[in-house]
Amino acid sequence: MAQDAITAIINSADVQGKYLDSSALDKLKAYFSTGELRVRAATTISANAATIVKEAVAKSLLYSDITRPGGNMYTTRRYAACIRDLDYYLRYATYAMLAGDPSILDERVLNGLKETYNSLGVPVGSTVQAIQAIKEVAASLVGPDAGKELGVYLDYISSGLS
Ligand SMILES: CCC1=C(C)/C(=C/C2=NC(=C\c3[nH]c(/C=C4\NC(=O)[C@H](C)[C@H]4CC)c(C)c3CCC(=O)O)/C(CCC(=O)O)=C2C)NC1=O
């Protein structure tokens, strides 16, 4: 089950039958104190998602072998599938950033993804490059602090794919 920072902290205290200790309380405080920042970033990202993905693709994949005949993004169908995948990554990373917890990524994005990519010949290295470009473009819109919060979850997807 996908969880958030609060349930994760409470569950780990509960398995020990204890109240939250000071490190758990610090984590909870950090989560609350960045709440507004994360909500504001999510608002900006949702209003600009298509542009973020488009710019990231222009920065990382366009005019490379990948978009030419024989490349995995060649043909409109595969190009569109790639853009759609990047849209998923941005949207789910935004959910995870709001939750302050990556479990939704394991559950709904990464589960079986590497196997799917391998069987379809989708290049993981180029996908990771595009995800890193999304990180840069999004950070330039939401600012460095929120960009870092979002970056944690985009990196999580990158490592899950690699
Ligand atoms: C929300 C969770 C979720 C994810 C993550 C997801 C990914 C996903 N991407 C797929 C395909 C694909 N993914 C890509 C992506 C790319 N090719 C490249 O060269 C680029 C580097 C890269 C984009 C960055 C392409 C081209 C296909 C189609 C491959 C094919 O059918 O030949 C497929 C196979 C089925 C299909 O074509 O729709 C899945 C399941 N589906 C989901 O439901």
The ligand as an SDF file (V2000), in Angstrom:
LIG
                    3D

 43 46  0  0  0  0  0  0  0  0999 V2000
    1.8440    4.8090  -14.7860 C   0  0  0  0  0  0  0  0  0  0  0  0
    2.6890    3.6130  -14.9120 C   0  0  0  0  0  0  0  0  0  0  0  0
    3.0360    3.2220  -16.3310 C   0  0  0  0  0  0  0  0  0  0  0  0
    4.2580    3.3320  -16.9400 C   0  0  0  0  0  0  0  0  0  0  0  0
    5.4880    3.9120  -16.3520 C   0  0  0  0  0  0  0  0  0  0  0  0
    4.1560    2.7680  -18.2570 C   0  0  0  0  0  0  0  0  0  0  0  0
    5.1930    2.6110  -19.1710 C   0  0  0  0  0  0  0  0  0  0  0  0
    5.1790    1.9260  -20.4190 C   0  0  0  0  0  0  0  0  0  0  0  0
    5.8660    2.3840  -21.5080 N   0  0  0  0  0  0  0  0  0  0  0  0
    5.6600    1.5490  -22.5630 C   0  0  0  0  0  0  0  0  0  0  0  0
    6.1320    1.6950  -23.8740 C   0  0  0  0  0  0  0  0  0  0  0  0
    7.0430    2.6460  -24.4020 C   0  0  0  0  0  0  0  0  0  0  0  0
    7.8210    3.5300  -23.7140 N   0  0  0  0  0  0  0  0  0  0  0  0
    8.6110    4.2400  -24.5810 C   0  0  0  0  0  0  0  0  0  0  0  0
    9.5460    5.2450  -24.1040 C   0  0  0  0  0  0  0  0  0  0  0  0
   10.7390    5.7030  -24.6170 C   0  0  0  0  0  0  0  0  0  0  0  0
   11.3990    5.2920  -25.7390 N   0  0  0  0  0  0  0  0  0  0  0  0
   12.5420    5.9850  -25.9180 C   0  0  0  0  0  0  0  0  0  0  0  0
   13.3810    5.7930  -26.8140 O   0  0  0  0  0  0  0  0  0  0  0  0
   12.6900    7.0570  -24.9090 C   0  0  0  0  0  0  0  0  0  0  0  0
   14.0800    7.0840  -24.2950 C   0  0  0  0  0  0  0  0  0  0  0  0
   11.5960    6.7190  -23.9140 C   0  0  0  0  0  0  0  0  0  0  0  0
   10.8360    7.9600  -23.3850 C   0  0  0  0  0  0  0  0  0  0  0  0
   11.6850    8.7380  -22.4340 C   0  0  0  0  0  0  0  0  0  0  0  0
    8.2960    3.8170  -25.9070 C   0  0  0  0  0  0  0  0  0  0  0  0
    8.8650    4.3310  -27.2140 C   0  0  0  0  0  0  0  0  0  0  0  0
    7.3150    2.8010  -25.7830 C   0  0  0  0  0  0  0  0  0  0  0  0
    6.6800    2.0090  -26.9080 C   0  0  0  0  0  0  0  0  0  0  0  0
    7.5980    0.8950  -27.3020 C   0  0  0  0  0  0  0  0  0  0  0  0
    7.0200   -0.0020  -28.3560 C   0  0  0  0  0  0  0  0  0  0  0  0
    5.8280   -0.3470  -28.2750 O   0  0  0  0  0  0  0  0  0  0  0  0
    7.7660   -0.3410  -29.2690 O   0  0  0  0  0  0  0  0  0  0  0  0
    4.8070    0.4850  -22.1160 C   0  0  0  0  0  0  0  0  0  0  0  0
    4.3460   -0.6750  -22.9730 C   0  0  0  0  0  0  0  0  0  0  0  0
    2.8830   -0.5750  -23.3380 C   0  0  0  0  0  0  0  0  0  0  0  0
    2.5750    0.6660  -24.1300 C   0  0  0  0  0  0  0  0  0  0  0  0
    3.1980    0.9010  -25.1980 O   0  0  0  0  0  0  0  0  0  0  0  0
    1.7500    1.4500  -23.6520 O   0  0  0  0  0  0  0  0  0  0  0  0
    4.5400    0.7070  -20.7850 C   0  0  0  0  0  0  0  0  0  0  0  0
    3.7210   -0.2020  -19.8640 C   0  0  0  0  0  0  0  0  0  0  0  0
    2.8550    2.3610  -18.4240 N   0  0  0  0  0  0  0  0  0  0  0  0
    2.1510    2.6190  -17.2810 C   0  0  0  0  0  0  0  0  0  0  0  0
    0.9320    2.3910  -17.0840 O   0  0  0  0  0  0  0  0  0  0  0  0
  1  2  1  0
  2  3  1  0
  3  4  2  0
  3 42  1  0
  4  5  1  0
  4  6  1  0
  6  7  2  0
  6 41  1  0
  7  8  1  0
  8  9  2  0
  8 39  1  0
  9 10  1  0
 10 11  2  0
 10 33  1  0
 11 12  1  0
 12 13  1  0
 12 27  2  0
 13 14  1  0
 14 15  1  0
 14 25  2  0
 15 16  2  0
 16 17  1  0
 16 22  1  0
 17 18  1  0
 18 19  2  0
 18 20  1  0
 20 21  1  0
 20 22  1  0
 22 23  1  0
 23 24  1  0
 25 26  1  0
 25 27  1  0
 27 28  1  0
 28 29  1  0
 29 30  1  0
 30 31  2  0
 30 32  1  0
 33 34  1  0
 33 39  2  0
 34 35  1  0
 35 36  1  0
 36 37  2  0
 36 38  1  0
 39 40  1  0
 41 42  1  0
 42 43  2  0
M  END
$$$$
